Amino acid sequence: MGFSPLAFAITVFISAFLLFQVQPLLSKFILPWFGGTPAVWTSAMLFFQIVLFLGYLYAHLTSVYLAPRSRLYLHLGVLAVALGSVAINRLIPPASLRPTGAENEWPLLQVLMLLGATVGLPYFALSSTGPLLQKWFSESFDKSPYRLFALSNFGSLLALVSYPFFFEANWGIVSQAAMWSAGFAVFTLCCGYCAWLTYSRNSQRLPLVSITSGSSISNSEGSAGGIQPSGIIEGPPSLFQMAKWIVLPTLACIVFLAVTNEVCQNIATVPLLWIVPLALYLLSFIVAFDQPKWYSRSLYTMVGLGLLFCLSNYTEFIYLASDIFNGMLGRSGANEIQLSKLWWLEAGVYFSALFCMLVVCHGELAKSKPGPGYLTRFYLTISLGGALGGILVNLIAPYVFKTFFELPLAFLCCALLCVVILYSILAQKRSPIRLGVFGFGSLLAISTCFYLFREALPDNGSDSASVLHEARNFYGVLSVDRLDRNTPEDMFAFYSGHIQHGVQYADPMKRHLPLTYYGQGSGCEIGIRYVQQKHAQCHIGTIGLGVGTVATYARTEDRIRFYEINPQVIEVANNTQWFHYLSDCPGKVDTVLGDARLQLERELKSGANQQFDLLILDAFSGDAVPTHLLTDEAIGIYSEHLKPDGLLAIHITNTHLDLFPVAKQLAQKHGYGYRRIYRKETDTLSRNYYILLSKDPQFLEQVADEIEDLPEYLNRPRSVPLWTDEYTNLTRLLR
């Protein structure tokens, strides 16, 4: 009987692909139910990490305490029940599980319960199958199972890249769920076939099949050497070895998540940029576990240390590089190229350093991997380390640190790890070259640690310090800066990560002036002035508070109602040490805490129709665009809260996305006419782009499009399907 390892490879690949694709699929499905993109994604990731650990724990316990035939039968039973679960609920969360009212006081618990009821068992089966299949493979073939681990990470990588650019772009959530369910059925059949192969081999007690084709594992090592030819440490693992199995994945997960937060929130606000660090994370597993020769200890360690040193002194390095670069090109003055303004350059250095450190962590992990007899314990501890890293960054760090302080701490640990590795290389065989490499690497590491701590420590309170306040919670890092102190342009600025969300003059005589996206001539101002001319008393709603700039337009008889999901934003806007838009407002101001769509929906159900004259949507300028606020169903909710002649002003300014085609489709679907208002940047006005929706013929007659200065990339015809809660896609909108 021929035993084909290809069946195991295909099954492992399908398992990993399904495992990674269901995460964004279900997270996106429940997004409109809970609101707040960071909260939903973080809670969902915690669920998947916990279930992954439980799956690995199950695989380990069954491998240790059950006979081979018994664990085969047990796992086939688990797969059958999981397949039945998928067939019944079709991976679609039932409406009965939708949270309402008081339950949302604990959104984390609600997300965990909902995902558990919908995909808990199938995800558990997929999680446990990876290590079990590798265990079965090692029992049937004279071949290391660790290349299957590399293959599984390739499957995860393909699922990650294909979801936003292929599946999400072409199918709605229900269709995606149906395809995933069909894929799970195929996976179950493949897994059953692998179980039959393993059972047949055990029943007939056949000798192990030796595979001598070109797919066999290479006996070559990384350039540093120092491990057995097989790359596997035989015998029971020591406590030190098991500690490495936990600590190294924990460090890798922390540095991966910390760099993702830093780049995507503080450096660049590019949609889908989070895919890059996650892809590098998966790729590092492939490099470390597929071929031992791919991991060169000295190369990745020294390059990684150099990149960490560069990042710890990035400002100095980038200005020096700019001087050299412009000098070579003969540029000066206004013609100089400002490398410091190129976000992709800084992000590229971060990603390069991240990849080197991930390969170092996972390469050292691969060097300590055990024999097949301890394979499930190995994967169990790896999953525990990954879960610990996720918990530390996503749940603990936001409540311990005011900034992304875990990033310099993670880089510090990586630098120390590199020194240990260099010392181990030197200890193997002393030579002048190795001694020089160790000395130079140690100097880089010490310098890096010094600069990392210098940058991470808070300002010392000197007059030159511009950061007045920093805070962090579930939704990210907020800061208040003082700009142009002791000048006529002295003002306070509010930032959420990299995005500026409002400024106000410090001078009491000028602080009534609206600035940034809301100044004179903006689409926001045009909408407000129109409804104020028409009504003696106006009710204005705003989704997104910022610093409350819109309140400066209110008259004594007007009411303004803000909806804001982040409680710390409300605290900043009401702090009169910095901002006075809300406190100086002559009208009545209400602030509602929570996701705007959920709050508006609940108000309708309770009979509290707001009857807005104007509703402003101002939540789309960042990288994590809350798509659930711009769907067919969401516009329906807003329309019910508007008066018959009310206006809906959608602020669609975004550096990387053209949101107008989406807004246009929604306007046409709901019977609105629309006007586009685009303004270039001036001294008191940021570049801003609004689309004003109305069913009022008088408004459409009086207000014309003002898009003379509209850039060409925002005026291209785009074919975009109607956004619904089932279908949204950002890739079609990228500039």
matplotlib code that plots the C-alpha trace (Angstrom):
import matplotlib.pyplot as plt

x = [0.0, 1.3, 1.2, 1.3, 2.6, 0.9, -2.5, -1.1, 0.4, -3.0, -4.9, -2.5, -2.7, -6.5, -6.7, -4.4, -6.2, -9.6, -8.2, -6.9, -9.8, -12.6, -11.1, -11.7, -14.9, -16.7, -15.2, -16.6, -20.0, -20.5, -19.0, -22.3, -23.7, -21.1, -19.5, -16.0, -13.6, -10.7, -12.9, -14.4, -11.1, -9.2, -11.9, -12.2, -8.4, -8.4, -11.1, -9.2, -5.9, -7.7, -9.4, -6.1, -4.4, -7.3, -7.0, -3.3, -3.9, -6.4, -3.9, -1.2, -3.4, -4.8, -1.4, 0.0, -2.8, -4.7, -3.6, -3.1, -6.3, -8.4, -7.2, -8.0, -11.6, -12.0, -10.7, -12.9, -15.8, -14.8, -14.6, -18.1, -19.7, -17.9, -19.1, -22.7, -22.4, -21.3, -24.1, -26.7, -25.6, -23.8, -21.3, -23.8, -24.4, -28.1, -30.0, -31.0, -27.4, -27.4, -26.6, -29.1, -29.2, -27.4, -25.4, -23.2, -21.8, -19.5, -18.8, -15.7, -17.7, -20.5, -18.1, -16.5, -19.9, -21.2, -18.1, -18.0, -21.6, -21.0, -17.6, -16.2, -16.3, -15.1, -12.3, -11.3, -11.3, -9.1, -6.7, -6.1, -5.8, -2.5, -0.4, -2.3, -1.7, 2.0, 2.0, 0.2, 2.7, 5.7, 4.2, 3.8, 6.8, 10.5, 10.3, 10.4, 7.0, 8.3, 8.1, 4.3, 4.4, 6.1, 3.4, 0.6, 2.1, 2.1, -1.5, -2.3, -0.3, -2.2, -5.5, -4.4, -3.5, -6.4, -9.2, -9.2, -8.0, -10.1, -12.8, -14.0, -13.7, -15.9, -18.4, -20.6, -20.3, -23.1, -21.4, -18.1, -19.5, -21.0, -17.6, -15.9, -18.4, -17.8, -14.1, -14.6, -16.4, -13.5, -11.1, -13.1, -12.9, -9.1, -8.6, -10.6, -8.4, -5.2, -6.7, -7.4, -3.8, -2.5, -4.9, -3.9, -0.2, -0.7, -2.9, -0.5, 2.5, 4.3, 7.9, 8.2, 8.3, 11.5, 11.2, 14.3, 13.0, 14.0, 11.5, 13.6, 15.0, 18.4, 21.0, 22.7, 22.7, 22.6, 26.0, 26.5, 26.0, 25.8, 22.9, 22.7, 22.6, 18.9, 18.2, 16.2, 17.1, 16.4, 15.3, 12.9, 13.0, 14.7, 13.0, 15.3, 14.3, 10.6, 11.1, 12.5, 9.4, 7.3, 9.5, 10.6, 7.0, 5.9, 8.6, 7.9, 4.2, 4.8, 7.2, 4.9, 1.8, 3.8, 5.3, 1.8, 0.4, 3.3, 3.3, -0.4, -1.4, 1.6, 3.4, 1.0, -2.8, -2.9, -5.8, -4.8, -1.3, -1.7, -1.5, 2.3, 3.5, 1.2, 2.5, 6.0, 5.1, 3.9, 6.8, 9.3, 7.8, 8.3, 12.0, 12.7, 11.0, 11.1, 14.9, 17.5, 20.0, 17.6, 18.3, 21.7, 22.2, 25.0, 23.4, 19.9, 21.3, 23.8, 21.4, 18.6, 20.8, 21.8, 18.2, 17.2, 20.1, 18.8, 15.3, 16.4, 18.2, 15.8, 15.5, 19.3, 19.8, 17.1, 18.3, 21.9, 20.7, 18.7, 21.8, 23.9, 21.1, 20.4, 24.1, 24.6, 21.7, 22.8, 19.5, 19.1, 16.5, 13.0, 14.2, 15.5, 13.8, 12.6, 13.2, 11.6, 8.2, 8.3, 6.1, 6.9, 10.6, 10.2, 7.6, 10.0, 12.8, 10.3, 9.1, 12.7, 13.7, 10.5, 11.3, 14.8, 13.7, 10.9, 13.3, 15.8, 13.1, 11.5, 14.9, 16.1, 12.8, 13.3, 16.8, 15.4, 12.6, 12.2, 11.8, 8.4, 7.6, 7.3, 5.8, 2.4, 4.0, 6.2, 3.2, 1.2, 3.9, 4.3, 0.6, 0.7, 3.5, 1.5, -1.5, 0.5, 2.0, -1.5, -2.9, 0.1, -0.2, -4.0, -5.3, -2.6, -0.5, -3.4, -4.1, -0.4, 1.2, 0.1, 1.9, 3.1, 5.8, 5.8, 7.6, 10.9, 10.7, 10.3, 13.1, 15.3, 14.6, 15.4, 18.7, 19.6, 18.7, 20.9, 23.9, 23.2, 23.2, 26.4, 28.1, 27.0, 28.5, 31.7, 31.8, 31.6, 34.9, 36.9, 38.5, 39.5, 36.7, 34.0, 35.4, 35.1, 31.6, 30.6, 32.2, 30.6, 27.2, 27.4, 28.2, 25.2, 23.0, 24.2, 23.7, 20.3, 19.2, 20.4, 18.6, 15.4, 15.1, 15.8, 13.1, 10.6, 10.9, 8.3, 9.2, 11.1, 8.7, 11.0, 9.6, 10.5, 8.3, 5.2, 3.3, 1.0, -1.1, -0.9, -3.4, -4.1, -7.1, -8.8, -9.1, -5.5, -3.2, -4.4, -2.2, -2.6, 0.3, 1.1, 2.0, 3.9, 4.1, 4.9, 3.8, 0.5, -0.3, 0.0, -2.6, -3.5, -3.8, -5.5, -4.2, -5.4, -2.3, -1.0, -4.3, -5.0, -8.6, -8.9, -7.0, -7.9, -6.1, -4.7, -5.5, -9.0, -9.7, -9.2, -10.3, -13.9, -12.5, -13.3, -10.2, -9.0, -11.8, -14.6, -13.5, -15.1, -16.0, -15.9, -18.8, -19.6, -19.9, -22.0, -24.5, -24.7, -25.3, -28.0, -30.1, -29.6, -30.9, -33.9, -34.7, -34.7, -33.9, -31.7, -30.9, -27.5, -26.0, -22.4, -20.8, -17.3, -16.5, -12.9, -12.4, -16.0, -15.2, -18.7, -20.1, -18.6, -21.3, -24.2, -26.6, -28.2, -31.4, -29.6, -28.9, -25.9, -25.7, -22.3, -21.8, -18.4, -17.2, -14.0, -14.5, -11.0, -11.9, -14.8, -12.5, -10.0, -12.7, -14.2, -10.8, -10.7, -6.9, -6.7, -10.0, -13.1, -15.3, -17.8, -17.6, -18.0, -20.9, -23.9, -26.3, -27.2, -24.6, -25.2, -22.6, -23.5, -20.9, -20.9, -20.9, -23.0, -24.9, -25.9, -26.9, -29.0, -30.6, -31.5, -33.0, -35.3, -36.4, -37.1, -39.1, -36.5, -36.3, -33.9, -35.4, -32.0, -31.9, -28.3, -26.4, -22.6, -20.7, -17.0, -15.4, -13.6, -10.3, -8.2, -6.8, -9.4, -12.4, -15.6, -17.4, -20.4, -21.2, -21.4, -23.7, -27.2, -28.6, -26.7, -28.0, -31.5, -31.0, -29.7, -32.6, -35.2, -33.5, -33.6, -36.4, -37.9, -35.8, -32.8, -29.2, -26.7, -23.1, -20.5, -16.9, -15.0, -11.5, -9.0, -5.4, -5.6, -9.2, -11.8, -15.0, -17.2, -18.4, -19.7, -21.5, -22.9, -24.3, -26.0, -27.4, -29.0, -30.3, -32.1, -33.4, -31.1, -29.7, -26.1, -23.6, -19.8, -17.7, -13.9, -11.5, -7.7, -5.6, -5.2, -3.7, -6.8, -8.4, -7.2, -7.9, -11.4, -13.9, -17.6, -20.6, -23.9, -27.1, -30.6, -34.1, -34.8, -35.3, -34.5, -31.1, -30.2, -31.2, -29.3, -26.1, -23.9, -21.0, -17.7, -15.0, -12.9, -9.8, -10.6, -7.5, -7.7, -7.4, -10.6, -12.5, -11.9, -15.0, -15.1, -17.5, -18.3, -21.1, -23.5, -22.1, -24.3, -23.7, -23.0, -20.6, -18.0, -14.5, -11.8, -9.4, -11.6, -11.3, -7.5, -6.0]
y = [0.0, 3.4, 6.1, 9.5, 12.4, 14.7, 14.0, 15.3, 18.4, 19.2, 18.7, 20.8, 23.6, 23.6, 23.6, 26.6, 28.5, 28.0, 28.8, 32.2, 33.2, 32.7, 35.3, 38.4, 36.9, 36.5, 39.6, 41.7, 40.0, 41.0, 44.5, 46.3, 44.5, 45.9, 48.9, 50.2, 48.5, 48.2, 46.6, 44.0, 43.0, 42.8, 40.8, 38.5, 37.9, 37.1, 34.5, 32.9, 32.8, 31.1, 28.5, 27.9, 27.2, 24.9, 23.0, 22.5, 21.4, 18.8, 17.6, 17.2, 15.4, 12.9, 12.2, 11.5, 9.7, 7.9, 5.0, 5.9, 4.1, 5.8, 9.3, 8.7, 7.7, 10.6, 13.2, 11.9, 12.2, 15.8, 16.6, 15.0, 17.1, 20.2, 19.5, 19.1, 22.4, 24.2, 22.5, 23.8, 27.4, 27.9, 30.0, 32.8, 34.1, 33.9, 37.2, 35.8, 36.3, 39.9, 42.0, 44.6, 47.0, 46.1, 43.2, 45.7, 46.9, 43.8, 43.8, 41.6, 38.9, 39.2, 38.8, 35.8, 34.1, 34.9, 33.6, 30.6, 29.7, 30.3, 28.9, 27.6, 23.9, 24.2, 26.5, 24.1, 21.2, 23.1, 24.3, 20.8, 19.2, 20.9, 19.3, 16.0, 15.6, 16.2, 13.6, 11.1, 12.0, 11.3, 7.9, 7.0, 8.4, 8.6, 12.3, 15.3, 16.8, 20.4, 21.3, 20.7, 23.5, 25.8, 24.8, 25.6, 29.1, 29.5, 28.5, 31.1, 33.7, 33.0, 33.3, 36.6, 38.2, 36.7, 37.7, 41.5, 41.5, 38.6, 37.1, 40.3, 42.3, 39.9, 38.3, 39.3, 37.8, 35.2, 33.9, 33.9, 31.9, 29.3, 28.9, 28.5, 25.9, 24.0, 24.2, 22.8, 19.8, 19.2, 19.5, 17.0, 14.5, 15.0, 14.7, 11.4, 10.1, 10.9, 9.2, 6.1, 6.1, 6.3, 3.6, 1.3, 1.7, 1.0, -2.0, -3.6, -2.6, -1.5, -0.2, 3.5, 4.8, 6.5, 9.4, 10.1, 12.5, 16.1, 17.0, 15.5, 17.7, 19.2, 18.4, 21.8, 24.3, 28.0, 29.7, 29.7, 26.0, 24.6, 22.1, 18.5, 17.6, 16.8, 20.2, 18.3, 17.9, 14.3, 13.1, 14.8, 18.6, 20.3, 23.1, 25.6, 24.3, 24.5, 28.0, 29.0, 27.5, 30.0, 33.0, 33.3, 33.1, 35.6, 38.0, 37.5, 38.2, 41.3, 42.9, 42.0, 43.6, 46.6, 47.4, 47.0, 49.5, 52.0, 51.9, 51.8, 54.4, 56.7, 56.7, 56.0, 55.8, 53.5, 51.1, 47.4, 48.3, 45.9, 43.1, 43.7, 43.0, 40.0, 38.6, 39.1, 37.2, 34.2, 34.4, 34.3, 30.9, 29.6, 30.8, 29.3, 25.9, 25.0, 24.8, 25.1, 26.7, 29.7, 31.0, 32.5, 33.4, 35.9, 37.6, 38.2, 39.1, 41.7, 43.2, 43.3, 45.1, 47.6, 48.3, 48.6, 51.1, 53.1, 53.2, 54.3, 57.2, 57.6, 61.4, 61.9, 59.2, 60.5, 64.1, 62.9, 60.8, 63.8, 66.0, 63.3, 62.5, 66.1, 66.8, 64.0, 65.4, 69.0, 70.0, 72.9, 75.1, 74.6, 71.9, 69.6, 66.2, 65.8, 62.1, 62.6, 63.2, 59.8, 57.6, 54.5, 54.9, 54.9, 52.1, 50.1, 50.4, 49.2, 46.3, 45.3, 45.3, 43.5, 40.7, 40.3, 40.0, 37.6, 35.4, 35.5, 34.5, 31.8, 30.6, 30.1, 28.4, 26.0, 25.2, 23.9, 21.9, 18.3, 15.0, 13.8, 12.2, 15.7, 17.5, 18.3, 19.6, 21.9, 23.3, 23.7, 25.9, 27.9, 28.7, 29.6, 32.0, 33.6, 33.9, 35.5, 38.0, 38.9, 39.3, 41.5, 43.9, 44.0, 43.7, 44.7, 47.3, 49.8, 50.0, 50.1, 52.4, 55.8, 55.3, 52.3, 51.7, 48.0, 48.7, 50.0, 47.3, 44.6, 46.1, 46.1, 42.4, 41.7, 43.5, 41.6, 38.3, 39.2, 39.7, 36.3, 34.7, 36.5, 35.3, 31.7, 32.0, 33.3, 30.5, 27.8, 28.8, 31.9, 33.8, 37.4, 37.8, 36.4, 38.4, 41.6, 40.7, 40.1, 43.4, 45.5, 43.8, 44.3, 48.0, 48.4, 46.6, 48.8, 52.0, 50.9, 50.2, 53.6, 55.5, 53.4, 54.3, 57.9, 58.1, 56.1, 58.2, 61.0, 64.6, 66.2, 69.2, 71.7, 74.7, 73.1, 70.1, 70.2, 67.1, 68.2, 65.1, 61.5, 58.7, 55.2, 52.9, 50.2, 52.5, 53.7, 56.5, 60.1, 63.2, 66.9, 69.1, 72.8, 74.1, 77.3, 78.4, 82.1, 83.1, 84.5, 81.0, 79.5, 76.7, 73.4, 70.3, 67.0, 63.8, 60.2, 58.3, 60.0, 61.8, 65.3, 65.6, 69.2, 72.4, 75.6, 78.9, 79.5, 83.2, 83.8, 86.4, 83.8, 80.6, 80.9, 80.5, 77.1, 75.5, 72.3, 70.5, 72.7, 76.2, 78.9, 77.6, 73.9, 71.6, 71.4, 75.2, 75.4, 72.8, 74.5, 77.9, 76.6, 75.0, 78.0, 80.4, 78.2, 77.4, 79.7, 76.7, 73.9, 70.4, 69.2, 65.8, 64.9, 61.4, 61.9, 64.5, 65.5, 68.6, 69.8, 72.4, 72.2, 73.6, 77.0, 77.5, 77.0, 79.8, 80.2, 78.4, 75.6, 72.1, 70.0, 66.3, 64.5, 60.7, 59.5, 55.9, 56.8, 58.1, 59.7, 61.8, 63.2, 64.0, 65.8, 67.9, 69.0, 69.8, 73.6, 73.6, 73.1, 73.3, 75.6, 74.8, 72.9, 75.1, 78.3, 77.0, 79.3, 76.5, 73.2, 70.5, 66.8, 64.1, 60.4, 57.8, 54.7, 53.6, 56.1, 53.6, 51.5, 54.5, 55.9, 52.5, 52.2, 55.7, 54.7, 51.6, 53.6, 56.2, 58.9, 60.1, 63.0, 64.9, 66.4, 69.3, 68.3, 65.1, 65.2, 62.0, 62.6, 59.3, 58.3, 60.2, 57.5, 54.1, 52.0, 53.2, 52.2, 50.8, 49.9, 53.6, 53.9, 51.1, 50.9, 49.9, 52.7, 55.3, 54.0, 54.6, 58.1, 58.9, 58.1, 60.5, 63.4, 65.8, 65.5, 68.5, 67.6, 67.4, 64.5, 65.8, 63.1, 64.1, 61.9, 63.5, 60.6, 60.5, 57.0, 56.3, 57.8, 57.4, 59.4, 56.5, 54.7, 57.9, 58.5, 54.9, 55.3, 58.7, 57.3, 54.2, 56.3, 59.0, 61.8, 64.5, 65.5, 68.3, 67.9, 70.5, 70.4, 72.9, 73.2, 73.8, 77.4, 79.0, 78.2, 75.4, 71.9, 70.2, 68.9, 67.0, 66.7, 65.3, 66.9, 64.7, 66.2, 65.6, 69.3, 70.8, 74.3, 73.2, 71.4, 74.6, 77.0, 75.0, 74.0, 71.6, 73.3, 70.9, 73.1, 72.3, 68.6, 66.5, 64.2, 61.0, 62.0, 62.5, 59.2, 57.1, 54.0, 51.1, 50.2, 47.9, 49.2, 48.9, 46.8, 45.2, 42.0, 43.6, 46.3, 46.5, 49.1, 47.8, 49.2, 52.6, 52.9, 55.8]
z = [0.0, -0.9, 1.8, 0.2, 2.3, -0.1, 1.6, 4.9, 3.2, 1.5, 4.7, 6.8, 4.1, 4.0, 7.8, 8.1, 5.3, 6.9, 10.4, 9.3, 6.9, 9.4, 11.7, 9.6, 8.2, 11.5, 13.0, 10.1, 10.4, 14.1, 13.7, 13.2, 16.3, 18.6, 17.0, 17.5, 15.2, 17.7, 20.4, 18.1, 16.4, 19.7, 21.4, 18.4, 18.3, 22.0, 21.4, 18.6, 20.6, 23.5, 21.3, 19.5, 22.8, 23.9, 20.6, 21.1, 24.7, 23.4, 20.8, 23.5, 26.0, 23.5, 22.2, 25.6, 27.3, 24.5, 22.3, 18.6, 17.5, 20.3, 19.5, 15.8, 16.7, 19.1, 16.7, 13.9, 16.3, 17.0, 13.3, 12.7, 15.4, 14.2, 10.6, 11.9, 13.7, 10.5, 8.5, 11.1, 11.6, 8.3, 10.1, 10.4, 14.0, 14.7, 15.3, 18.8, 19.9, 19.0, 22.1, 23.3, 26.1, 29.3, 27.8, 26.0, 29.3, 28.9, 25.1, 25.5, 27.2, 24.6, 21.7, 23.3, 23.9, 20.4, 18.6, 20.8, 19.9, 16.2, 15.4, 18.6, 17.8, 14.2, 15.1, 18.0, 15.5, 13.0, 15.8, 17.1, 13.7, 12.8, 15.6, 15.4, 11.7, 12.2, 15.0, 12.7, 9.9, 12.1, 13.0, 9.3, 7.5, 8.1, 7.6, 9.9, 10.4, 10.9, 7.2, 7.6, 10.2, 7.7, 5.1, 7.5, 7.9, 4.2, 4.1, 6.8, 4.8, 1.6, 3.5, 5.0, 1.7, -0.4, 2.0, 1.5, -2.1, -3.5, -1.2, 0.5, -2.8, -4.8, -2.3, 0.5, 4.0, 3.5, 0.3, 2.0, 4.9, 2.5, 0.7, 4.1, 5.2, 1.9, 2.5, 6.0, 4.6, 2.2, 5.1, 7.1, 4.2, 3.8, 7.5, 7.5, 4.7, 6.7, 9.7, 7.5, 6.3, 9.8, 11.0, 8.1, 8.8, 12.6, 11.9, 9.4, 11.5, 8.3, 8.6, 8.3, 4.7, 3.9, 1.6, -0.4, -3.1, -3.4, -0.7, 2.1, 4.8, 4.2, 6.7, 6.2, 9.1, 9.4, 9.1, 12.9, 13.3, 16.8, 16.6, 15.7, 12.0, 12.2, 13.7, 16.4, 20.1, 21.0, 24.4, 26.9, 26.9, 29.8, 31.8, 30.1, 26.7, 27.6, 28.9, 25.5, 23.9, 25.9, 26.1, 22.5, 21.0, 23.7, 22.7, 19.0, 19.5, 21.6, 19.2, 16.2, 17.9, 19.2, 15.8, 14.3, 16.7, 16.3, 12.5, 11.9, 14.5, 15.0, 11.7, 8.8, 8.5, 5.5, 5.3, 5.3, 6.3, 9.2, 6.7, 6.2, 9.8, 10.1, 6.8, 8.1, 11.3, 9.3, 6.8, 9.7, 10.7, 7.2, 7.1, 10.5, 10.2, 6.5, 5.9, 8.8, 6.3, 5.8, 9.3, 9.6, 13.2, 12.7, 9.7, 11.1, 14.5, 13.2, 10.7, 13.3, 15.8, 13.2, 12.3, 16.0, 16.5, 13.5, 14.8, 18.3, 16.6, 13.6, 13.7, 13.7, 11.0, 8.7, 8.8, 8.1, 5.2, 3.9, 3.9, 2.1, -0.4, -1.3, -1.5, -4.0, -6.1, -5.7, -4.2, -1.6, -0.1, -1.3, -3.7, -1.0, -0.6, 3.0, 3.7, 7.2, 5.5, 3.7, 6.0, 3.9, 4.6, 8.4, 8.1, 6.0, 8.6, 11.3, 9.2, 8.3, 12.0, 12.9, 10.3, 11.5, 15.1, 14.3, 12.4, 15.3, 17.8, 15.6, 14.4, 17.9, 18.6, 15.7, 16.9, 20.1, 18.6, 20.1, 18.5, 17.2, 20.6, 22.2, 19.2, 20.7, 23.9, 21.7, 19.8, 23.1, 24.6, 21.5, 21.5, 25.1, 24.4, 21.6, 23.8, 26.6, 24.1, 22.9, 26.4, 27.5, 24.5, 24.0, 27.5, 30.0, 28.3, 27.5, 31.2, 32.4, 29.9, 28.6, 25.3, 23.3, 25.9, 25.2, 21.9, 23.3, 26.0, 23.3, 21.3, 24.4, 25.0, 21.4, 21.6, 24.7, 23.0, 20.1, 22.5, 24.0, 20.5, 19.5, 22.7, 22.0, 18.5, 20.0, 22.7, 20.0, 18.5, 19.5, 16.6, 16.0, 13.5, 15.9, 18.8, 16.7, 15.6, 19.3, 20.4, 17.7, 18.2, 22.0, 21.4, 19.1, 21.6, 24.5, 22.5, 21.3, 24.9, 26.0, 23.2, 23.6, 27.2, 26.5, 23.9, 26.0, 29.1, 29.4, 28.9, 31.8, 31.9, 30.3, 28.5, 25.1, 25.7, 23.4, 24.7, 27.4, 27.9, 26.9, 27.6, 26.3, 26.4, 24.4, 21.4, 21.1, 22.2, 22.6, 23.1, 23.5, 22.1, 22.3, 18.9, 18.0, 21.7, 22.2, 18.7, 17.3, 16.1, 19.6, 19.8, 21.4, 19.1, 19.8, 18.2, 18.1, 17.1, 14.0, 13.1, 14.2, 15.4, 16.3, 17.3, 19.1, 19.6, 23.0, 22.8, 24.4, 21.7, 18.9, 20.5, 19.1, 15.5, 14.0, 12.5, 10.6, 8.7, 10.1, 9.3, 7.2, 3.8, 4.7, 3.8, 7.5, 7.8, 4.6, 6.0, 9.4, 8.0, 5.6, 8.4, 10.7, 8.0, 7.5, 11.2, 14.2, 16.4, 15.1, 16.3, 15.0, 15.5, 15.1, 15.0, 16.3, 18.9, 18.4, 20.5, 19.8, 17.1, 15.6, 18.9, 18.0, 15.4, 17.8, 18.6, 22.0, 20.9, 19.1, 20.4, 19.5, 20.2, 19.9, 19.7, 20.8, 21.4, 23.3, 26.9, 26.9, 23.9, 25.9, 28.8, 26.6, 24.9, 28.2, 29.8, 29.9, 30.4, 26.7, 24.8, 25.2, 22.3, 24.5, 27.6, 25.5, 23.4, 24.0, 23.0, 24.7, 24.3, 24.8, 24.6, 24.2, 25.0, 22.8, 19.2, 17.3, 15.1, 18.1, 20.1, 17.3, 16.7, 20.4, 20.4, 17.6, 19.4, 22.5, 20.6, 21.0, 17.4, 17.4, 14.4, 13.4, 11.1, 10.3, 11.1, 10.5, 10.0, 10.9, 11.5, 8.3, 8.2, 10.0, 8.8, 10.6, 8.7, 10.6, 7.5, 9.6, 9.8, 6.0, 4.8, 3.4, 6.8, 8.6, 6.2, 6.9, 10.6, 10.0, 7.7, 10.3, 12.7, 10.1, 9.5, 6.0, 4.9, 7.0, 5.8, 6.1, 5.9, 5.4, 5.9, 3.5, 3.7, 3.7, 2.6, 1.0, 0.2, -2.2, -0.3, -2.6, -4.8, -1.7, -0.5, -4.0, -4.2, -0.8, -1.7, -4.8, -3.0, -0.4, -2.7, -1.7, -3.9, -3.1, -3.3, -3.1, -1.3, -1.6, 0.0, -0.4, 2.7, 3.9, 7.0, 9.1, 7.1, 6.6, 3.2, 3.5, 1.4, 2.2, 0.5, 1.6, 1.2, 1.2, -0.1, 0.2, -3.3, -1.9, -0.7, -3.9, -5.8, -3.6, -3.0, -5.9, -6.1, -5.3, -6.6, -8.9, -6.9, -6.6, -7.3, -10.3, -8.2, -6.4, -9.7, -11.3, -12.2, -9.9, -10.1, -6.5, -5.3, -2.8, 0.7, 3.1, 6.4, 4.4, 1.9, 2.3, 0.7, 0.9, -1.7, -4.6, -3.0, -2.7, -4.5]

ax = plt.figure().add_subplot(projection="3d")
ax.plot(x, y, z, "-o")
ax.set_aspect("equal")
plt.show()
